[in-house]
Amino acid sequence: MIRAIFFGLMATAVMAGPAAVQAQVAVPSPPALNAAGYLLVDHDSGRILASRNQDERLDPASITKLMTAYVVFRSIRDGRISLQDEVTISEKAWRTGGSRMFIEVNTNVTVEDLLQGMIIQSGNDASVALAEHVAGSVDMFAQLMNQYALELGMSNTHYTNSTGLTDEQHYTSATDIAILAGAIIREFPEYYGWYSQKSFTYNDIEQKNRNALLWRDSSVDGMKTGYTESAGYCLVSSAKRDGMRLISVVLGTKSPRARANDSQTLLNYGFRFFETRLVYRPGEPVTEARVWKGTTDSTELGVKRDIYVTIPRGSYDLLEARLDLVAEITAPVDRETQLGTLKLDLANETLAQAQLFALSEIARGTLWQRAKDSVLLWLE
């Protein structure tokens, strides 16, 4: 059970001694990789477990296609296009260099096939065809990419194309890529399965997914490789073991083997030494608070979103909840007014924080109830 520590009008619980905490939470330092930038983060809690140059602006190469897919997924969800749409392939799309799906000019290809050709085969031709179908041109599509990047909080990202072909004004960071990968997993589970597909055949040409971890590690189910001469070899990986999902981003390595090995090293480190727990769910009571001048004299408080923490394995019993509640809660009480703050701490570090709200509404009490509580408040 998580120990609670209250502030304000509440009593303070005794904390565990520092030596006991340190003994439980000790883990080795994160692995040091030779990549230009990297990041390992828990998908649910958002806790960063390893990083280097995580906010440096780097060339993403075909990692760009994560945003291309995100824009297309949003367009499908918003009803502007559908998976069954027939896309007429332009000469521009057909002539696009680099990795290809091998679509033919002036033929019609469904959005679904183009998405698989882009996600699994990393087809630049498919990326351009999708951009033209969604926005009319690659330039207009890039505007959508940048708008969604801003919306997601990707502060070190700017796109100029849908493929990831090199451009000085085309860049992102490991942190921003992890934000985008998490958004795809969270918002579009119905399409995420394509990222684990090991091969795709189009026009009688079978091409394998370049993510080597799909063959090496059964817990890996995504997401995207990338390579250009300027970007080096890049890989975004997502894996789930025992309910814990990690996202690793590795940018700027020297070879396909290096990007796979570095990504595997990060994932193994995270899964071996950490665990993620769902501590509180919406609608579940976290604590109870006194309510004055209402039809009832107390209310249960809870959170509005799932609260996860990622902690060193074996340290869950040392997790502490700090509750900072409004000193005087007076009816009427609704379910939208913040009545306190919850902080989850381990070894003097705050791992998660959330606002607390009443789980039920409380109306103003009768004249007698209000008068009685007024006297009690005056006597305190």
C-alpha positions in Angstrom: 0.0 0.0 0.0 1.2 3.5 -0.8 1.9 5.7 2.2 0.0 9.0 2.2 1.6 12.3 3.4 -0.9 15.1 3.8 -0.3 18.9 4.1 -2.2 21.8 5.4 -4.8 20.6 8.0 -3.8 17.0 7.8 -1.2 15.0 9.8 2.1 14.0 8.3 3.1 10.3 8.0 6.6 9.0 8.9 8.8 8.6 5.9 11.1 5.6 5.4 14.8 6.3 6.2 17.1 7.4 3.3 19.3 4.3 3.6 16.3 2.0 3.2 15.1 3.9 0.1 18.5 4.0 -1.6 19.0 0.3 -1.0 15.8 -0.5 -2.8 16.0 1.9 -5.8 19.7 1.4 -6.8 20.1 0.7 -10.5 23.1 0.8 -12.8 23.7 3.9 -14.9 22.0 3.9 -18.3 24.0 2.5 -21.2 26.2 4.9 -23.1 25.8 4.6 -26.9 27.7 6.1 -29.8 24.6 7.4 -31.5 24.2 11.1 -32.3 21.2 11.2 -30.1 18.9 8.8 -28.2 16.1 8.4 -25.8 14.4 5.7 -23.8 11.0 6.6 -22.3 8.1 4.7 -20.8 5.0 5.2 -22.9 2.5 5.4 -20.1 4.3 7.4 -17.4 6.5 9.5 -19.7 9.5 8.8 -17.5 12.8 9.1 -19.3 15.2 6.2 -18.4 18.1 7.0 -20.7 19.1 9.9 -23.0 21.8 11.7 -24.8 21.3 14.9 -26.9 17.6 14.2 -26.6 16.6 17.7 -27.7 19.3 18.3 -30.3 17.9 19.0 -33.8 18.9 16.2 -36.0 18.1 14.9 -39.5 15.4 12.2 -39.1 15.6 10.6 -42.5 12.6 8.2 -43.0 11.6 8.5 -39.3 9.7 11.5 -40.9 7.2 9.0 -42.2 5.8 8.6 -38.7 4.4 12.1 -39.0 3.3 11.4 -42.6 1.3 8.5 -41.3 0.0 10.5 -38.4 -1.4 13.2 -40.7 -3.0 10.5 -42.9 -4.5 8.8 -39.9 -5.9 12.1 -38.7 -7.4 12.8 -42.1 -9.1 9.4 -42.1 -10.4 9.9 -38.5 -11.8 13.3 -39.5 -13.6 11.9 -42.5 -11.6 13.8 -45.2 -10.3 10.6 -46.8 -10.8 6.8 -46.4 -8.6 3.7 -46.6 -10.6 2.7 -49.7 -9.8 5.9 -51.6 -8.2 5.3 -55.0 -5.2 7.5 -55.4 -4.0 8.3 -58.9 -0.2 8.1 -58.9 1.5 11.3 -60.2 4.7 11.4 -62.1 6.3 13.3 -59.2 5.4 10.4 -56.8 6.6 7.8 -59.3 9.9 9.6 -59.9 10.8 10.1 -56.2 14.1 8.6 -55.4 15.3 6.5 -52.5 13.4 3.5 -51.1 10.3 2.7 -53.1 7.1 0.8 -53.1 7.3 0.5 -56.9 3.9 2.1 -57.8 3.4 3.0 -61.4 2.5 6.4 -62.8 -1.1 7.0 -63.7 -2.3 3.8 -61.9 -4.8 3.9 -59.0 -3.6 2.6 -55.6 -5.7 2.5 -52.4 -4.8 4.6 -49.4 -4.5 1.4 -47.4 -1.9 -0.1 -49.8 0.0 3.2 -49.9 0.1 3.3 -46.1 1.5 -0.2 -45.9 3.9 0.5 -48.6 5.2 3.5 -46.7 5.2 2.0 -43.2 6.5 -1.5 -44.0 8.6 -0.8 -47.2 9.4 2.8 -46.4 8.3 3.8 -49.9 9.2 7.4 -50.7 6.9 7.2 -53.7 4.0 6.1 -51.5 4.8 9.0 -49.1 4.5 11.6 -51.9 1.3 10.0 -53.3 -0.3 10.2 -49.8 0.8 13.8 -49.3 -0.7 14.8 -52.7 -3.9 13.0 -52.0 -4.4 14.5 -48.5 -3.3 18.1 -49.2 -2.9 18.5 -53.0 0.9 18.9 -52.8 3.9 18.0 -50.7 4.4 21.6 -49.7 0.8 21.9 -48.4 1.1 18.6 -46.7 4.3 19.8 -44.9 2.2 22.6 -43.5 -0.1 20.1 -41.9 2.8 18.1 -40.6 4.2 21.2 -38.9 0.8 22.2 -37.5 0.3 18.8 -35.9 3.9 18.9 -34.6 3.1 22.1 -32.8 -0.1 20.7 -31.5 1.7 17.7 -30.0 4.4 19.9 -28.4 7.2 18.9 -30.7 9.2 22.1 -30.1 12.4 21.1 -32.0 10.8 19.9 -35.2 10.3 21.3 -38.6 9.3 19.4 -41.8 9.7 20.4 -45.4 8.6 17.1 -47.0 6.8 13.8 -46.4 9.7 11.4 -47.1 12.6 12.5 -45.0 14.9 13.3 -47.9 17.6 15.6 -46.7 16.8 19.3 -46.4 18.6 21.9 -44.1 15.2 23.0 -42.8 14.0 19.5 -42.1 14.8 18.3 -38.6 13.5 16.9 -35.4 14.8 15.5 -32.0 14.7 12.3 -30.1 12.3 13.8 -27.6 9.9 14.9 -30.4 10.1 11.6 -32.1 9.1 9.8 -28.9 6.2 12.2 -28.5 5.0 11.4 -32.0 5.5 7.7 -31.6 3.5 7.7 -28.4 0.7 9.7 -30.1 0.4 7.1 -32.9 0.2 4.2 -30.4 -2.3 6.0 -28.2 -4.6 7.6 -30.8 -4.6 5.0 -33.6 -4.4 1.5 -32.2 -6.4 0.2 -35.2 -3.5 1.1 -37.5 -0.6 0.5 -35.2 -0.4 -3.2 -36.1 1.1 -2.3 -39.5 4.3 -1.3 -37.7 4.9 -4.9 -36.7 4.2 -6.4 -40.1 7.4 -8.0 -41.3 6.8 -7.8 -45.1 4.4 -6.4 -47.7 3.9 -7.4 -51.3 2.8 -4.9 -54.0 3.0 -5.3 -57.7 4.4 -8.8 -57.2 7.4 -7.4 -55.3 7.8 -8.5 -51.7 9.9 -6.2 -49.5 10.8 -6.9 -45.8 10.4 -4.5 -43.0 13.9 -3.0 -42.2 13.3 -3.1 -38.5 15.6 -6.0 -37.5 14.2 -6.1 -34.0 10.9 -7.5 -35.3 12.8 -10.8 -35.9 15.1 -10.6 -32.9 12.7 -9.7 -30.0 9.1 -10.9 -29.9 8.1 -8.0 -27.6 9.0 -5.4 -30.3 6.0 -4.4 -32.3 7.2 -1.2 -34.1 8.1 1.3 -35.3 10.3 2.8 -38.1 13.8 2.8 -39.6 15.5 5.6 -41.4 18.7 6.3 -43.3 20.3 9.0 -45.4 24.0 9.8 -45.7 23.5 12.9 -43.6 21.3 11.3 -40.9 23.1 8.0 -40.5 21.2 4.9 -39.5 18.1 5.6 -37.3 15.5 3.4 -35.5 12.5 4.1 -33.4 11.4 1.0 -31.5 8.4 0.2 -29.4 8.1 -2.9 -27.2 5.7 -4.2 -24.6 6.6 -6.8 -21.9 4.3 -7.7 -19.0 2.1 -4.7 -19.6 5.0 -2.2 -19.7 5.6 -0.4 -23.0 8.9 1.4 -23.8 9.8 3.6 -26.7 13.4 3.9 -27.8 14.7 6.4 -30.3 18.2 6.0 -31.7 19.5 8.5 -34.2 22.7 8.8 -36.2 24.5 5.5 -35.9 27.0 4.1 -38.3 25.3 0.9 -39.5 22.0 -1.0 -39.6 23.5 -3.4 -37.0 24.5 -0.6 -34.7 21.0 1.0 -34.7 19.5 -2.4 -33.9 22.0 -3.3 -31.2 21.8 0.1 -29.6 18.0 0.0 -29.6 18.0 -3.5 -28.1 20.4 -2.4 -25.4 18.2 0.4 -24.4 15.0 -1.7 -24.3 16.7 -4.5 -22.3 18.0 -1.9 -19.8 14.5 -0.4 -19.3 12.7 -3.7 -18.9 15.3 -5.4 -16.7 15.7 -2.6 -14.1 12.3 -0.8 -14.1 8.7 -1.5 -13.8 5.6 0.6 -14.5 2.5 0.5 -12.3 -0.9 2.0 -12.8 -1.5 3.6 -9.4 -4.8 5.4 -9.7 -7.6 5.2 -12.3 -10.3 7.8 -12.9 -13.3 7.3 -10.6 -11.3 5.5 -7.9 -11.0 7.3 -4.6 -7.6 8.6 -3.6 -8.6 10.2 -0.4 -11.6 11.7 1.5 -12.0 15.4 2.3 -14.2 17.3 4.8 -17.0 19.4 3.2 -18.6 22.3 5.0 -22.2 23.5 4.7 -23.3 20.7 2.4 -25.9 17.9 2.3 -23.1 15.6 3.4 -20.0 16.3 5.4 -17.4 14.6 3.2 -16.5 13.7 -0.3 -14.1 11.3 -2.0 -11.5 12.8 -4.2 -10.0 11.2 -7.3 -8.1 11.9 -10.6 -9.4 12.4 -14.1 -6.8 10.3 -15.9 -4.8 7.1 -15.4 -1.8 7.8 -13.2 1.3 5.7 -14.0 4.7 5.6 -12.3 7.9 4.0 -13.6 10.1 2.9 -10.7 13.1 0.7 -10.1 12.0 -2.9 -9.8 11.1 -3.9 -6.3 10.6 -0.4 -4.9 6.8 -0.1 -5.2 6.2 -0.4 -1.4 8.4 2.7 -0.9 6.3 4.9 -3.1 4.6 7.7 -1.2 1.6 9.8 -2.0 1.7 13.5 -1.0 -1.8 15.1 -0.9 -2.1 18.9 -0.7 -5.8 19.6 -0.2 -7.8 22.8 -0.2 -7.9 23.9 3.4 -11.7 24.7 3.5 -14.1 23.0 1.0 -17.5 24.6 1.1 -20.6 23.3 -0.7 -21.8 23.4 -3.3 -19.1 21.1 -4.7 -19.0 20.1 -8.4 -16.8 17.6 -10.1 -14.8 20.1 -12.2 -13.2 22.3 -9.5 -9.7 21.3 -8.4 -9.7 20.5 -4.7 -6.2 19.3 -4.3 -3.0 18.0 -5.8 -1.6 14.5 -5.7 2.2 13.9 -5.9 3.8 10.4 -6.0 7.3 10.4 -4.6 10.2 7.9 -4.4 13.4 8.7 -2.7 12.6 12.4 -2.6 11.9 12.5 -6.3 8.4 13.4 -7.6 7.5 10.8 -10.3 3.9 11.8 -11.1 1.6 14.7 -10.3 -2.2 15.1 -10.8 -5.0 17.3 -9.8 -7.7 16.0 -7.5 -11.5 16.5 -8.0 -14.6 15.4 -6.1 -16.0 12.1 -7.3 -19.6 13.2 -6.7 -21.4 16.6 -6.5 -22.6 17.9 -3.2 -25.4 20.5 -3.0 -25.7 23.2 -0.4 -27.1 22.0 2.9 -30.2 23.1 4.7 -30.2 26.3 6.7 -29.6 24.3 9.9 -26.6 22.4 8.3 -25.0 25.7 7.1 -25.6 27.4 10.4 -24.1 24.5 12.4 -21.0 24.3 10.2 -20.5 28.1 10.4 -20.3 27.7 14.2 -17.9 24.8 13.9 -15.7 26.7 11.5 -15.7 29.7 13.9 -14.7 27.5 16.8 -11.7 25.9 15.0 
